[in-house]
Amino acid sequence: MNPIYLDHAATTPVHPEVLEAMLPFYTAFFGNPSSTHSFGRATRTALNRFRDSMALSLGCLPAQLIFTSGGTESNNMAIFGVLNANKQGKKHIITTQIEHHAVLHPCERLESLGYEVTYLSVEPTGLIQIADIEAAIRPETALISIMYVNNEVGTIQPIEQIGHLARSRQIPFHVDAVQALGKLPLNLGTLPVDLMSLSAHKINGPKGVGALYISKNTILMPHIFGGSQERKRRAGTENVAGIAGFAKAVEVNLPKLESSQLKAAEFRQIMVSTLEQQLGSESFIINGHKEQCIPHILNISFPGVTTETLLMNLDLDGVAAASGSACTSGSLEVSHVLKAMKLPENVTASAVRFSFGMGNSIEQIESAAQKLATIVKRLRTT
C-alpha cells in the first residue's frame, strides 16, 4: 500500500532543489557568517544573496527581512517586539478568535501582564468583518494582528482593507501569512502591512526557518539577546543552510503559484465530486468560505462520525489527513477555529482537513476520496 499524504498545510516535503541548495552549507561553506576570516565571509556573502533573492520575490528591501526559526518565532517577535517598543503606554491588542496558537498564546501571555486583548468573532464562513475591527479600535490600541489565510479552513481575510484601516488610524498591523506564502501573490512594497510572518516548511522548504518582514517605519524591540546578528534585531548565529533552503523554496514556488493553485483546485473538485457520487451531497459539509479561500485546504465534516475515528481509519488505510493545526492535532479537543465559527456540534465534532501539494496526483486524490467514502459508509452503518 502506497501511503497518500494529504496534510500539506501542516508541513510539506522538501523539494529536491531545496535540498541541493542546502547541502553545501553543511559541507564546504560551514563558516560562521559573523566571522571575519575567509570562511565566514564566504558564508556571509551567500546569506546576503539569499536575503536579496527573497526580498526581490516579496517586493521589499533586504534590510526589511529578519530570518527566524519559523512562523511561531516570527509571530512572537512581531507581537512582543511592537508592544515592547511602544513608548506611549498603549496596552490594547486586536486579533481574532481563529488565529493560530502562535498568536493566541502570546496574546494570552500579554493579558497576564496587564494588556487588554479583543478577540474578534468571525462569520460561520470564517471571515472577519471590517466593521468589527473598526468598532474595536480604541485610542490605546497598540497592535492589530490578523492572519491572511486560516490554516484549518482556508478562508482568506481582507488583509488589504484591514491594512488601509490600520494605516488610517496609525496602528501597527501584523499579518501571519504562513499559509499565504506560495499560495497568494504577496507584494510587500504595496501591501499595507507593517509586519508579516513567513515560514519555509509550508512551501517545500526545511523546517526550523522562517522570516519576519518589518516595514521601514515600524519600530521593533528585539526579544532575543546575545549578539548583533540580523542588524541587532535577532541575536544568534543564522541558520544559513535553512535560509538557503528557504530562499530556494521561494524561488521555485512563487513563479508557479498560479499553476499550483489551479492544480490544487482540480484536486479539491475531484475529492468533492467523488464524495458527492459516493455519499450524496447532503451527507457532508464543506467548512470555510466558498469563494474567499485557497483551494489547497479542504475542511469537510461528516456528521454522525467523529473526527478521531475518521482520522484513525484513514491512517490505517494509508491516507494522512488532520483535524486542524499540526500544533494541536494530538489533542482530542474540538478545533477552536470551528468553535469560533459557531458551527453546530455535529459539524465541529466530525471535521477533517485535507490539504494538497507537491507529490500528489489525480490518482491519489481519487483513491483517497474513494477510501474516505467507504470508511464513512462503514462507520455510519455500525
Steps between C-alpha positions, in 0.01 A plus 500: 500500500644834393414765761330819387609821670219759519627716787704763316356780716688344793828459317621425150761266353829671423545578131807325347643836388462632855698209643767550233526870589543420869766230487804722427438687826543179696826420322717751310343825625480430871650827627321717754363800305606729785866393473735740320724239339449361150281211614263737675504756220403235244201398709405864566506571125266206438269610783475849349425346162215291642351802676523706181332225299210463742452874532480532122235226484297663780528858378683637803849615596751240624544697824130451572532122536608335825569128490352302789448139605152490345150643503454468876809703580410756234156545654642533849767743382245718325252511788738542792741710297244765406345518846834519680604783270182696567594826675145626548391239750231355272389158621220384272525236228246394239506148356249229410372185663623287208869589510768234526609430856833665414301826520234408756743374762723812488182707537397294803846558648462873444163496675672354806739797485220758506422544130147491363424284198187513285439163336268573210238247397461384141213401274414129456717517185802600709504852357564806715297816450680831449228679699579281803866595484419866468260481796766331714765770447571718804738790563722253688509236222866415444476215249264318265600139421294300249598197294485512120376145442350280766701182535199279579227607255695705243292819525682807367465818706470846335852597601533796265185664636603433858843642426358824362281533810799443728709754306222760524505458879883475519483157663771241422354207306645149525400218265569131552549402135641153558220338296494777239861485380515310172120494480414870457694782330690696765645840409621653822590819319134579443311296761408720801659268755760592764608152605456166327593153625620235254615138525706277272358157570155588363646553150725194462783655697668371817351509848651733758537814290269793435505874450339815631444795271520838675400818317747788512284711731438225755699502822567156643667414829706178479402222737803275452832641620858384477640620170473760225365271228212608276587868548481454880134402477534124553807364677641157417703346222290486187376162374675548167417157358135548592496851353655364180215250483240765576630728225502213251146396601380855434686507169347167392144551623406864444534500117262203473250630757213522252551156350538344847172649613324382185628150569384523864157618380483197272586268788238668717231458235589136445475421870170686543339354187609146595348542846180634342479196274576252777319655796268766363546874533279515813721260696795733558567870558790709368621749761636844417417770248391372159670774296756674722712193565815331382428174315772286654323487839175303510330464839204259493261383773320164495223529762449178690867400486764633739816668377722270705343186357519632144867594530590166658326305224650717227847448645448123512397522134814696409356853481655777710261783590449720806249643741644851473822670604797264526591669829176375658408194292622272778221639716149354500343840555272644233671761280489850648461632145184302431365596843561867423312458172199396713437183303265232637654244732446212257701700243789598727528147643534334158732735310807381311749721315653383174774713344666445164847569366817377334502128433123459480338369184146470364520125559590555866214742557251266335628210709491700823146620431383144426659374821346786697154431362531129581609576857214747557245251366637226724511716811147629447359149478674358808 
